[in-house]
C-alpha cells in the first residue's frame, strides 16, 4: 500500500479543526493540525503536506 497523503489544517478554532480532521481521516488522509500560523509554517516546512487548509 502507498503512503497516505498528508494534509495540514491551520485553524485556531478547536471544534472546527477537529471536525475537519475527523472528516479527512475518514477519507484515509493523514491530518496534521496547527492552531496558529507560526506553528503551521513550521509543520509545513518540516512535513511537506500535499494540501494546506487555512
DSSP file (Angstrom, degrees, kcal/mol; ACC not computed):
  #  RESIDUE AA STRUCTURE BP1 BP2  ACC     N-H-->O    O-->H-N    N-H-->O    O-->H-N    TCO  KAPPA ALPHA  PHI   PSI    X-CA   Y-CA   Z-CA
    1    1 A X              0   0    0      0, 0.0     3,-0.1     0, 0.0     2,-0.1   0.000 360.0 360.0 360.0 151.2    0.0    0.0    0.0
    2    2 A X        -     0   0    0      1,-0.1     2,-0.3     0, 0.0     0, 0.0  -0.252 360.0 -86.0 -82.1 172.2    1.1    3.6   -0.7
    3    3 A X        -     0   0    0      1,-0.1     2,-0.1    -2,-0.1    -1,-0.1  -0.574  46.6-110.8 -77.5 139.5    1.7    6.3    1.8
    4    4 A X        -     0   0    0     -2,-0.3     2,-0.2     1,-0.1    25,-0.1  -0.451  34.6-108.6 -68.9 142.0   -1.3    8.4    2.9
    5    5 A X        -     0   0    0     23,-0.3    25,-2.5    -2,-0.1     2,-0.4  -0.508  32.8-131.8 -70.1 138.7   -1.4   11.9    1.6
    6    6 A X  E     -a   30   0A   0     -2,-0.2    44,-2.2    42,-0.2    45,-0.9  -0.782  20.8-170.3 -96.5 136.2   -0.8   14.5    4.4
    7    7 A X  E     -ab  31  51A   0     23,-2.6    25,-3.1    -2,-0.4     2,-0.5  -0.985  10.1-149.8-123.4 135.4   -3.0   17.5    4.9
    8    8 A X  E     -ab  32  52A   0     43,-2.7    45,-3.1    -2,-0.4     2,-0.5  -0.917   7.0-162.4-107.0 126.4   -2.2   20.4    7.2
    9    9 A X  E     -ab  33  53A   0     23,-2.7    25,-2.2    -2,-0.5     2,-0.7  -0.940   2.9-168.5-107.3 123.6   -5.0   22.3    8.8
   10   10 A X  E     +a   34   0A   0     43,-3.2     2,-0.3    -2,-0.5    25,-0.2  -0.929  32.0 139.2-111.4 106.3   -4.2   25.7   10.3
   11   11 A X        -     0   0    0     23,-2.3    23,-0.1    -2,-0.7    -2,-0.1  -0.978  43.9-156.7-152.9 129.5   -7.2   26.7   12.4
   12   12 A X  S    S+     0   0    0     -2,-0.3     2,-0.7     5,-0.0    23,-0.1   0.654  76.3  86.5 -85.8 -14.7   -7.5   28.4   15.7
   13   13 A X     >  -     0   0    0      1,-0.2     4,-2.5     2,-0.0     5,-0.2  -0.780  66.6-157.3 -87.8 115.3  -11.0   27.2   16.5
   14   14 A X  H  > S+     0   0    0     -2,-0.7     4,-2.6     1,-0.2     5,-0.2   0.882  89.4  51.0 -61.7 -42.3  -10.6   23.7   18.1
   15   15 A X  H  > S+     0   0    0      2,-0.2     4,-2.2     1,-0.2    -1,-0.2   0.918 112.7  45.6 -64.2 -43.4  -14.1   22.5   17.2
   16   16 A X  H  > S+     0   0    0      2,-0.2     4,-2.4     1,-0.2     5,-0.2   0.929 113.9  49.3 -64.3 -45.5  -13.7   23.4   13.5
   17   17 A X  H  X S+     0   0    0     -4,-2.5     4,-2.5     1,-0.2    -2,-0.2   0.916 112.1  47.8 -60.1 -45.2  -10.2   21.9   13.3
   18   18 A X  H  X S+     0   0    0     -4,-2.6     4,-2.7     2,-0.2     5,-0.2   0.888 110.5  51.7 -65.7 -40.0  -11.4   18.7   14.9
   19   19 A X  H  X S+     0   0    0     -4,-2.2     4,-2.1    -5,-0.2    -1,-0.2   0.926 112.8  45.0 -63.4 -44.6  -14.4   18.4   12.6
   20   20 A X  H  X S+     0   0    0     -4,-2.4     4,-2.6     2,-0.2     5,-0.2   0.914 112.8  52.0 -64.6 -41.7  -12.2   18.8    9.5
   21   21 A X  H  X S+     0   0    0     -4,-2.5     4,-2.7    -5,-0.2     5,-0.2   0.938 110.5  46.8 -60.5 -48.6   -9.6   16.4   10.9
   22   22 A X  H  X S+     0   0    0     -4,-2.7     4,-1.8     1,-0.2    -1,-0.2   0.901 112.9  50.2 -61.6 -41.2  -12.2   13.7   11.6
   23   23 A X  H  X S+     0   0    0     -4,-2.1     4,-0.5    -5,-0.2    -1,-0.2   0.934 114.1  43.6 -63.1 -46.7  -13.8   14.1    8.1
   24   24 A X  H ><>S+     0   0    0     -4,-2.6     5,-1.6     1,-0.2     3,-1.0   0.887 111.4  53.5 -69.1 -39.0  -10.4   13.9    6.3
   25   25 A X  H ><5S+     0   0    0     -4,-2.7     3,-1.8     1,-0.3    -1,-0.2   0.854 102.3  59.2 -63.7 -33.1   -9.2   11.0    8.3
   26   26 A X  H 3<5S+     0   0    0     -4,-1.8    -1,-0.3     1,-0.3    -2,-0.2   0.714 102.7  54.1 -67.7 -18.0  -12.4    9.1    7.5
   27   27 A X  T <<5S-     0   0    0     -3,-1.0    -1,-0.3    -4,-0.5    -2,-0.2   0.169 127.5-101.7 -99.3  15.6  -11.3    9.5    3.8
   28   28 A X  T < 5S+     0   0    0     -3,-1.8     2,-0.3     1,-0.3   -23,-0.3   0.767  75.6 137.9  73.2  31.0   -7.9    8.0    4.6
   29   29 A X      < -     0   0    0     -5,-1.6     2,-0.6    -8,-0.1    -1,-0.3  -0.759  55.4-124.8 -98.1 151.9   -5.8   11.1    4.8
   30   30 A X  E     -a    6   0A   0    -25,-2.5   -23,-2.6    -2,-0.3     2,-0.5  -0.871  34.0-156.0 -90.1 126.6   -3.1   11.8    7.4
   31   31 A X  E     -a    7   0A   0     -2,-0.6     2,-0.3   -25,-0.2   -23,-0.2  -0.916  14.7-171.2-116.7 128.2   -4.0   15.1    9.0
   32   32 A X  E     -a    8   0A   0    -25,-3.1   -23,-2.7    -2,-0.5     2,-0.3  -0.851  13.0-159.2-106.5 148.0   -1.7   17.5   10.8
   33   33 A X  E     -a    9   0A   0     -2,-0.3     2,-0.3   -25,-0.2   -23,-0.2  -0.952  14.7-179.1-130.8 152.4   -3.1   20.4   12.7
   34   34 A X  E     -a   10   0A   0    -25,-2.2   -23,-2.3    -2,-0.3     3,-0.0  -0.987  17.8-154.3-143.2 142.0   -1.7   23.7   14.0
   35   35 A X  S    S+     0   0    0     -2,-0.3     2,-0.3   -25,-0.2   -25,-0.1   0.348  79.4  33.3-102.4   7.8   -3.7   26.3   15.9
   36   36 A X  S  > S-     0   0    0      1,-0.1     4,-2.2   -25,-0.1     5,-0.2  -0.986  82.8-110.9-155.1 158.0   -1.6   29.3   14.8
   37   37 A X  H  > S+     0   0    0     -2,-0.3     4,-2.7     1,-0.2     5,-0.2   0.862 112.6  56.0 -59.9 -39.0    0.3   30.5   11.7
   38   38 A X  H  > S+     0   0    0      1,-0.2     4,-2.0     2,-0.2    -1,-0.2   0.943 111.8  42.1 -60.9 -48.5    3.7   30.2   13.2
   39   39 A X  H  > S+     0   0    0      1,-0.2     4,-2.6     2,-0.2    -1,-0.2   0.879 112.9  55.9 -64.9 -36.8    3.2   26.5   14.2
   40   40 A X  H  X S+     0   0    0     -4,-2.2     4,-2.6     2,-0.2    -2,-0.2   0.910 106.9  48.3 -61.3 -43.5    1.6   25.9   10.8
   41   41 A X  H  X S+     0   0    0     -4,-2.7     4,-2.4     2,-0.2     5,-0.2   0.914 111.5  50.3 -63.7 -43.1    4.6   27.3    8.9
   42   42 A X  H  X S+     0   0    0     -4,-2.0     4,-2.1    -5,-0.2    -2,-0.2   0.928 113.3  45.1 -61.2 -45.3    6.9   25.1   10.9
   43   43 A X  H  X S+     0   0    0     -4,-2.6     4,-3.1     2,-0.2     5,-0.4   0.896 111.7  52.9 -66.6 -39.3    4.9   22.0   10.3
   44   44 A X  H  X S+     0   0    0     -4,-2.6     4,-1.8    -5,-0.2    -2,-0.2   0.915 111.9  45.3 -62.4 -42.8    4.5   22.8    6.6
   45   45 A X  H  < S+     0   0    0     -4,-2.4    -1,-0.2    -5,-0.2    -2,-0.2   0.886 119.6  41.0 -67.1 -38.9    8.3   23.2    6.2
   46   46 A X  H  < S+     0   0    0     -4,-2.1    -2,-0.2    -5,-0.2    -1,-0.2   0.896 126.7  29.0 -77.6 -41.0    9.0   20.0    8.2
   47   47 A X  H  < S-     0   0    0     -4,-3.1    -3,-0.2    -5,-0.2    -2,-0.2   0.682  84.7-145.2 -99.8 -20.4    6.3   17.7    6.8
   48   48 A X     <  -     0   0    0     -4,-1.8   -42,-0.2    -5,-0.4    -4,-0.1   0.955  23.2-158.9  54.2  59.4    5.7   19.0    3.3
   49   49 A X        -     0   0    0     -5,-0.2   -42,-0.2     1,-0.1     3,-0.1  -0.268  21.2-130.2 -66.1 156.1    1.9   18.3    3.2
   50   50 A X  S    S+     0   0    0    -44,-2.2     2,-0.3     1,-0.2   -43,-0.2   0.688  92.3  24.1 -78.6 -18.4    0.2   18.0   -0.2
   51   51 A X  E     -b    7   0A   0    -45,-0.9   -43,-2.7     2,-0.0     2,-0.5  -0.995  63.0-159.9-148.6 139.4   -2.5   20.4    0.9
   52   52 A X  E     -b    8   0A   0     -2,-0.3     2,-0.5   -45,-0.2   -43,-0.2  -0.989   9.8-160.6-120.4 125.9   -2.7   23.2    3.5
   53   53 A X  E      b    9   0A   0    -45,-3.1   -43,-3.2    -2,-0.5    -2,-0.0  -0.926 360.0 360.0-107.5 124.5   -6.2   24.4    4.7
   54   54 A X              0   0    0     -2,-0.5    -1,-0.1   -45,-0.2   -45,-0.1   0.376 360.0 360.0-105.4 360.0   -6.3   27.8    6.3
